Each structure stands twice: as structure tokens, then as C-alpha cells.
Amino acid sequence: MKLPDQEQEQDKMEERESLLQKPVMTRILLGIIAVLLICILVLLLLVSIQNGQKPQDLQQNITDYAKQQENLEQTLEEEPQQEQTVEQGKPLETQIELTEDVEEELKEEIASADDEKTAVVVDIEDESSEAYTKEFILKEAYPHFEANNQDAIWDLAHLKRYVKLSKGLEGTGDFYYQGDVDDEGKPNGTGLAIYEKNSYYFGQWSHGVRSGQGTWFRFYINQKNKTNAMGTYMSHSYAGAWENNLPNGQGAEHFDVDISKMMPDKGKIIQNVIGNFKDGLYDGDMYANTVDYIGNVQEWDGIATEGVFTLWRDMSAIGECAVWRYRDDQSVCMDIDKSENRQQGIRELLK
């Protein structure tokens, strides 16, 4: 049997032991909580790495992008590697200047061509910007023409700044040029020219005139006229030999056609003409293909002498000329009005 004093002493000891155990339990609990927090942080870090980039990688990408932008700005500020000149007194350093009337015409002219080739419209925010100088536009376009990148050329030609630059040349007879020049500053060698009516030439030159191998383009940007009433034609081009500023020698003429705008009752239209050209006119054995409103392609043969076709059959009684003969059935001919059997060729270049 324990005495009362002994019982009191034992109770005091048990109380002290209980007090000693409480800090230990607290520390254990805090340790568990700390471990759990660390695990949660590790999991969050792993998730962020899987879903994105590490902070230091993101910072590095931002730094690299900034350096790229700085290098691009420095490149644009540098002078073009090739010499630039402009015919008939068009100084390169001046900005593009148009009247309010021309601005209104531009708004009406720019539109989408079709689902595959869409006109890209860029609003002009600051005409004093370097992006709207002739120097910038020529320098921007040159490598794409040099590489004959047809898609890029299409996109650039439909930018508003390009349409506006070409519009400013209407009625002047001038053109803007970048490329090789002779001692008198005339185009000589290889170069790019921008003309009125959304027209371009890239290729060889000889003392100011197109001579050698080259390609000419004209883009019809929502342009409708007597021959293009439905907007069927989207562009017109010629690639081949040149002399004295006109197609001379072997070459190929091409029309970019939007068949969705063709009517079933309109038959077929010529898409390509290949053969020999003399001063821009068909001259010799010629090949053509046509396309109709559902995309059927047919091939034809013709013979021309300086823009006048040899007739496959006499149809003078009804005032028509059989100028193209169907390759798969030579009894089938394609006719034109008798009065049109002259100056057959790339008429846009003959004006």
C-alpha cells in the first residue's frame, strides 16, 4: 500500500513526464507538415515543367527574341547590298504620296481573290514609318522575286503598301527599281522593277531596258473591266526571253483563273500560251490550254505570224476565224471574231 505522500509524489512525476512529451509531439507534427509542404511544392514544380518551360528557359527565350528583334532593326537600317535607282527622276528617299481620291479608289480595289488566294490588307498607321518607304518595299520584295516564290509574291503584291506604291505611278511612265546598274545609273544586269497597275518585272536588263531572261507579273486586285467583267482573271504573267523591253523568243504566258466566277454558258477560256514571241506578239507554232467552269482542261495548237493566226478553216462567211485546233480531235476548232485576228499576243505589254 502506497502512502499518501508517495501517491502525491508519483502524480507529480507523471505530470512532469506528460509535459516533457508535448514538445516532442509538436516537433513531430511540425516535421510532418514541413515534409508534406515540400512534397506539394515538388509536385507543383513538376507540373509546371510539364505544362510549360522552366523559368530560366523562358527568360532565355525572351532574351533571344529581343536579340533577334534588335538584329532585324539593325538589318533594316543598313543600306541595300545592291545599288538602287529609279527611272525618270523618282527619288527613292521620298515617301509615298497620294491624294484623297486615290485613297478612296484603293479602298474599293483591295478585296479577296478566292478561298485559296486571299488578298491581305494592311492598314497604314504611320506613313512616315520605314515600312512604307520605297527602299523598304523593294528590299523586302527582292529576295522573293529572286527565289521565284510565287506564293510570297502573290501575298506581297496584295499588301496595301504595295498597291499604294504602284498606284502612285499611274500615268507617269516611271518605275521603281532595285538591282544592278551601269555607269549611267540605268538598270543593267539583274533587278526588280515595280510599275503602275500592280505590275512587276524581275530578271535581266541591258542599259535601262528589259533584255535577257525575265518574268513579268500583273495582279488584278478586284479589278473588273470589259475583258474581266466577272473578275475571272486574278493575275497575268509572262516568263521567258526579252529584248527591247518586250517578249522576244521562247516564253510562256499564264493567266491565273478563278473558275468559281465562270458561268456555264461562257464555255472555256485560255489559261496558258507557250511558244515563240516577237515584240510581244505570237509568232510561230503556238500551244495553248483552256479551262472551263468545272476545271476541265483541253489542249490546242495554233500557228501565228507576228500576231496574226493562220486559219484552220474558212469561216469568213460568218465573220469568224478558226485559230486554235483541238489536239485530241483536229476537226474541232476554237474561233475568234474575224476583226480580232490581229495583234494577238500579250496586249497589256504592247500599250
C-alpha positions as CSV (number, residue, x, y, z in Angstrom):
1,M,0.0,0.0,0.0
2,K,1.2,3.4,-1.0
3,L,1.3,6.2,1.5
4,P,-0.4,9.5,0.6
5,D,2.9,11.3,0.3
6,Q,4.1,8.7,-2.1
7,E,1.0,8.9,-4.2
8,Q,1.4,12.7,-4.4
9,E,5.0,12.3,-5.4
10,Q,4.1,9.8,-8.1
11,D,1.4,12.1,-9.5
12,K,3.8,14.9,-9.8
13,M,6.3,12.8,-11.7
14,E,3.7,11.6,-14.2
15,E,2.6,15.2,-14.7
16,R,6.3,16.2,-15.5
17,E,6.6,13.3,-18.0
18,S,3.4,14.4,-19.7
19,L,4.7,17.9,-20.0
20,L,8.0,16.7,-21.5
21,Q,6.2,14.6,-24.1
22,K,4.1,17.5,-25.5
23,P,7.1,19.4,-27.2
24,V,8.3,16.2,-28.8
25,M,4.9,15.6,-30.3
26,T,4.6,19.1,-31.5
27,R,8.0,18.9,-33.2
28,I,7.0,15.6,-34.9
29,L,3.8,17.1,-36.2
30,L,5.6,20.2,-37.5
31,G,8.1,18.0,-39.2
32,I,5.3,16.0,-40.9
33,I,3.7,19.2,-42.1
34,A,7.0,20.5,-43.4
35,V,7.6,17.3,-45.4
36,L,4.1,17.5,-46.8
37,L,4.6,21.1,-47.9
38,I,7.9,20.2,-49.6
39,C,6.2,17.3,-51.5
40,I,3.4,19.7,-52.6
41,L,6.0,22.2,-53.9
42,V,7.9,19.5,-55.7
43,L,4.7,18.3,-57.4
44,L,3.7,21.8,-58.4
45,L,7.2,22.4,-59.9
46,L,7.0,19.1,-61.9
47,V,3.5,20.1,-63.2
48,S,4.7,23.5,-64.3
49,I,7.7,22.0,-66.1
50,Q,5.5,19.5,-67.9
51,N,3.0,22.2,-68.9
52,G,5.5,24.9,-69.9
53,Q,9.1,26.0,-69.8
54,K,11.4,26.3,-66.9
55,P,11.7,29.9,-65.7
56,Q,15.3,30.2,-66.8
57,D,14.4,28.7,-70.3
58,L,11.6,31.2,-70.7
59,Q,13.9,34.1,-69.7
60,Q,16.5,32.8,-72.2
61,N,13.9,32.7,-75.0
62,I,12.8,36.2,-74.2
63,T,16.4,37.3,-74.3
64,D,17.0,35.5,-77.6
65,Y,13.8,37.1,-79.1
66,A,14.9,40.6,-78.0
67,K,18.3,40.0,-79.7
68,Q,16.6,38.8,-82.9
69,Q,14.4,41.9,-82.9
70,E,17.4,44.1,-82.4
71,N,19.3,42.4,-85.2
72,L,16.3,42.8,-87.5
73,E,16.1,46.5,-86.8
74,Q,19.8,46.9,-87.5
75,T,19.4,45.0,-90.8
76,L,16.6,47.2,-91.9
77,E,18.6,50.3,-91.1
78,E,21.5,49.1,-93.3
79,E,21.8,50.1,-96.9
80,P,20.8,47.5,-99.6
81,Q,23.7,45.5,-100.9
82,Q,22.7,46.2,-104.4
83,E,22.5,49.6,-105.9
84,Q,19.1,51.2,-106.3
85,T,17.9,53.6,-108.9
86,V,14.6,54.9,-110.3
87,E,13.9,55.9,-113.9
88,Q,12.8,59.4,-114.8
89,G,13.5,61.3,-111.7
90,K,11.7,59.4,-109.0
91,P,13.9,60.0,-105.8
92,L,14.0,56.9,-103.6
93,E,14.2,58.9,-100.3
94,T,10.7,60.4,-100.7
95,Q,7.7,58.9,-99.1
96,I,4.6,57.6,-101.0
97,E,2.2,60.5,-101.5
98,L,-1.4,60.0,-102.8
99,T,-4.4,62.3,-102.9
100,E,-7.6,61.6,-101.0
101,D,-9.3,60.5,-104.3
102,V,-6.6,57.8,-104.8
103,E,-7.1,56.6,-101.2
104,E,-10.8,56.1,-101.9
105,E,-10.1,54.2,-105.0
106,L,-7.7,51.9,-103.1
107,K,-10.4,51.1,-100.6
108,E,-12.6,49.9,-103.5
109,E,-9.8,48.0,-105.2
110,I,-8.5,45.8,-102.4
111,A,-10.5,42.6,-101.8
112,S,-10.1,38.8,-101.5
113,A,-9.4,37.0,-104.8
114,D,-10.7,33.5,-103.8
115,D,-10.6,30.9,-101.0
116,E,-7.1,29.7,-101.8
117,K,-5.5,33.1,-102.6
118,T,-6.7,35.7,-100.2
119,A,-5.7,39.4,-100.5
120,V,-4.0,40.5,-97.3
121,V,-5.0,44.1,-96.4
122,V,-2.7,46.1,-94.1
123,D,-3.9,49.4,-92.9
124,I,-1.4,52.2,-93.0
125,E,-0.9,53.6,-89.5
126,D,2.1,55.7,-90.0
127,E,3.2,56.7,-93.4
128,S,6.5,58.1,-92.1
129,S,7.3,54.6,-90.9
130,E,10.3,52.9,-92.6
131,A,7.9,50.1,-93.6
132,Y,6.2,52.4,-96.2
133,T,9.3,53.7,-98.0
134,K,10.2,52.6,-101.4
135,E,13.5,51.4,-100.1
136,F,11.9,49.1,-97.6
137,I,9.4,47.7,-100.1
138,L,12.0,47.0,-102.8
139,K,14.3,45.4,-100.3
140,E,11.5,43.3,-98.8
141,A,10.3,42.0,-102.2
142,Y,13.6,41.4,-103.9
143,P,14.6,38.0,-102.3
144,H,11.2,36.5,-103.0
145,F,11.3,37.5,-106.7
146,E,14.8,36.3,-106.9
147,A,13.7,32.9,-105.5
148,N,10.6,32.9,-107.7
149,N,8.5,32.2,-104.6
150,Q,5.1,32.6,-106.3
151,D,3.1,32.4,-103.1
152,A,5.1,35.1,-101.4
153,I,5.0,37.3,-104.4
154,W,1.2,37.0,-104.5
155,D,0.9,37.9,-100.8
156,L,3.2,40.9,-101.1
157,A,1.5,42.3,-104.2
158,H,-1.8,42.3,-102.3
159,L,-0.5,44.2,-99.3
160,K,-1.9,47.7,-99.2
161,R,1.5,49.4,-99.2
162,Y,2.4,47.6,-102.5
163,V,-0.9,48.5,-104.1
164,K,-0.4,52.1,-102.9
165,L,3.1,52.3,-104.2
166,S,2.1,51.1,-107.7
167,K,-1.0,53.4,-107.7
168,G,1.3,56.4,-107.2
169,L,3.0,55.6,-110.5
170,E,-0.2,55.7,-112.7
171,G,0.2,57.9,-115.7
172,T,3.8,58.8,-115.1
173,G,5.6,56.2,-117.2
174,D,8.1,55.7,-114.4
175,F,9.0,52.7,-112.4
176,Y,10.9,51.9,-109.1
177,Y,13.9,49.7,-109.4
178,Q,16.4,47.8,-107.3
179,G,19.3,45.9,-108.8
180,D,22.4,46.2,-110.9
181,V,23.1,49.4,-112.8
182,D,25.5,50.6,-115.5
183,D,27.8,53.6,-115.3
184,E,24.9,55.9,-116.1
185,G,22.7,54.5,-113.3
186,K,20.4,52.6,-115.7
187,P,19.3,49.1,-114.9
188,N,21.9,46.7,-116.3
189,G,22.3,43.1,-115.1
190,T,19.7,41.7,-112.8
191,G,17.0,43.7,-111.0
192,L,13.4,44.2,-109.8
193,A,11.1,46.8,-111.1
194,I,7.7,48.0,-109.8
195,Y,5.3,49.6,-112.3
196,E,1.8,51.0,-112.2
197,K,-1.3,48.8,-112.2
198,N,0.1,46.3,-109.8
199,S,2.8,45.1,-112.3
200,Y,6.3,43.8,-111.6
201,Y,9.3,42.6,-113.6
202,F,12.2,40.6,-112.3
203,G,15.1,39.5,-114.5
204,Q,17.8,40.7,-116.8
205,W,18.3,44.2,-118.1
206,S,20.5,45.9,-120.6
207,H,21.2,49.6,-120.2
208,G,17.7,50.5,-119.0
209,V,15.5,48.1,-120.9
210,R,14.4,44.5,-120.2
211,S,16.6,42.2,-122.1
212,G,17.5,38.5,-121.5
213,Q,15.5,36.2,-119.3
214,G,12.9,37.6,-117.0
215,T,9.3,37.3,-115.6
216,W,6.6,40.0,-115.7
217,F,3.5,39.9,-113.4
218,R,0.3,41.8,-113.3
219,F,-2.2,41.3,-110.5
220,Y,-5.9,42.1,-110.9
221,I,-6.9,43.2,-107.4
222,N,-10.7,43.3,-107.6
223,Q,-10.3,44.9,-111.0
224,K,-13.2,44.4,-113.4
225,N,-13.3,45.7,-117.0
226,K,-14.6,44.7,-120.4
227,T,-12.5,41.6,-120.7
228,N,-12.7,40.7,-117.0
229,A,-16.3,41.6,-116.1
230,M,-16.8,38.8,-113.6
231,G,-13.4,39.0,-112.0
232,T,-12.4,35.7,-113.5
233,Y,-8.8,36.6,-114.1
234,M,-6.7,37.1,-110.9
235,S,-3.3,37.7,-112.5
236,H,-1.4,37.6,-115.8
237,S,2.2,36.8,-116.3
238,Y,4.9,36.0,-118.9
239,A,8.2,34.2,-118.3
240,G,10.9,33.8,-120.9
241,A,13.1,35.7,-123.3
242,W,13.1,39.5,-123.6
243,E,14.6,42.1,-125.9
244,N,14.0,45.8,-126.3
245,N,11.6,45.8,-123.3
246,L,9.2,43.2,-124.9
247,P,8.9,39.4,-125.0
248,N,11.1,38.2,-127.8
249,G,12.0,34.5,-128.2
250,Q,10.7,31.4,-126.4
251,G,8.4,32.0,-123.5
252,A,5.2,31.2,-121.6
253,E,2.1,33.4,-120.9
254,H,-0.1,32.4,-118.0
255,F,-3.5,33.6,-116.6
256,D,-4.4,32.8,-113.0
257,V,-8.1,31.9,-113.3
258,D,-10.8,31.7,-110.7
259,I,-13.1,29.1,-112.2
260,S,-15.7,29.7,-109.5
261,K,-16.5,33.0,-111.2
262,M,-17.0,31.4,-114.6
263,M,-20.5,30.9,-116.0
264,P,-21.5,27.6,-117.6
265,D,-22.7,29.3,-120.8
266,K,-19.4,31.1,-121.3
267,G,-17.6,28.0,-122.5
268,K,-13.8,27.9,-121.9
269,I,-11.0,30.5,-121.5
270,I,-7.3,30.3,-122.3
271,Q,-5.1,29.8,-119.3
272,N,-1.6,29.2,-120.9
273,V,0.1,30.0,-124.2
274,I,3.5,28.7,-124.9
275,G,5.7,29.3,-127.9
276,N,7.7,32.0,-129.7
277,F,7.1,35.7,-129.3
278,K,8.1,38.6,-131.4
279,D,7.8,42.1,-129.9
280,G,5.2,40.7,-127.6
281,L,3.1,39.0,-130.4
282,Y,2.6,35.3,-131.0
283,D,4.9,34.3,-133.8
284,G,5.4,30.7,-134.9
285,D,4.0,27.3,-133.7
286,M,2.0,28.0,-130.5
287,Y,0.5,25.8,-127.8
288,A,-2.4,26.7,-125.6
289,N,-4.6,25.1,-123.0
290,T,-8.0,26.1,-121.8
291,V,-10.1,25.6,-118.7
292,D,-13.9,25.6,-118.2
293,Y,-16.1,26.3,-115.2
294,I,-15.7,22.8,-113.8
295,G,-12.0,22.7,-114.3
296,N,-11.7,20.6,-117.4
297,V,-8.5,21.3,-119.3
298,Q,-8.1,21.0,-123.1
299,E,-5.0,21.4,-125.3
300,W,-4.8,23.4,-128.6
301,D,-2.4,24.1,-131.4
302,G,-2.1,27.3,-133.4
303,I,0.2,29.0,-135.9
304,A,0.7,32.7,-135.9
305,T,2.9,35.3,-137.8
306,E,3.6,38.5,-135.9
307,G,0.2,38.3,-134.1
308,V,-1.9,37.0,-137.0
309,F,-3.2,33.4,-136.9
310,T,-3.2,31.0,-139.8
311,L,-6.8,29.8,-140.1
312,W,-7.6,26.1,-139.8
313,R,-10.8,26.5,-141.8
314,D,-12.5,29.3,-143.7
315,M,-15.3,30.8,-141.7
316,S,-15.2,34.3,-143.3
317,A,-18.9,34.0,-144.3
318,I,-20.0,34.3,-140.7
319,G,-17.2,36.6,-139.7
320,E,-15.2,34.2,-137.5
321,C,-11.7,32.7,-137.6
322,A,-10.7,29.2,-136.5
323,V,-7.4,30.0,-134.9
324,W,-6.9,27.1,-132.4
325,R,-7.2,23.4,-133.2
326,Y,-8.1,20.8,-130.6
327,R,-5.2,18.3,-130.2
328,D,-7.5,15.3,-129.4
329,D,-9.8,16.0,-132.3
330,Q,-8.5,18.1,-135.1
331,S,-11.9,18.6,-136.6
332,V,-12.8,20.8,-133.5
333,C,-11.5,24.4,-133.6
334,M,-11.7,27.4,-131.3
335,D,-12.9,30.5,-133.0
336,I,-12.5,34.2,-132.5
337,D,-14.1,37.2,-134.2
338,K,-12.5,37.9,-137.6
339,S,-11.7,41.5,-136.5
340,E,-9.7,40.2,-133.6
341,N,-7.2,38.3,-135.7
342,R,-4.5,40.9,-135.3
343,Q,-2.1,42.0,-132.6
344,Q,-2.6,38.6,-130.9
345,G,-0.1,38.4,-128.1
346,I,0.5,39.9,-124.7
347,R,-1.5,43.1,-125.4
348,E,-1.0,44.5,-121.9
349,L,2.7,44.9,-122.7
350,L,2.1,46.4,-126.1
351,K,0.3,49.5,-124.8
